[in-house]
Amino acid sequence: MAYGQLGAVIIKENVSAGDGVPEVMIPGRKVDVIFMSVKIKDFVDISEIMRESITILLNKVVHIVHTTAEKWDGSPNKNDGDRYLISWKLPQLDD
């Protein structure tokens, strides 16, 4: 299971006591995030037509998603077949 960039920070902080046991009572903090979901339309039909070549298409799509996310300081978070999740952590603004 992958927890993404922000999840890794949370896990690191929660096991920082050194005994390897998660500390679940650490106070949280608010993080403002924008999420974007990208979906390949008609993925099932496309994969049936392309058969083995679907891997080539998916590799190209993943490359575009990752490159674009990283170019604009985003983080690709999750891939679920025909869906991709990208997030952008917003800077903290003073109230």
Residue pairs with C-beta under 8 A, 6 or more apart in sequence:
2 78
3 10
3 11
4 75
4 77
4 78
4 87
5 75
5 77
6 31
6 33
6 75
6 87
6 89
11 22
13 26
14 22
14 23
14 24
14 26
15 21
15 22
15 23
16 23
17 23
31 89
32 89
32 90
32 92
32 93
33 87
33 88
33 89
33 90
34 87
34 88
34 90
35 85
35 86
35 87
36 74
36 85
36 86
36 87
36 88
37 83
37 84
37 85
37 86
38 65
38 83
38 84
38 85
38 86
39 82
39 83
39 84
40 46
40 61
40 82
40 83
43 81
43 82
44 82
46 54
46 57
47 54
50 57
61 84
62 79
62 84
65 76
65 84
65 86
66 76
68 74
69 75
69 76
69 86
70 76
72 88
73 88
74 86
74 87
74 88
75 86
75 87
75 88
75 89
76 84
76 85
76 86
77 85
77 86
77 87
78 84
78 85
79 85
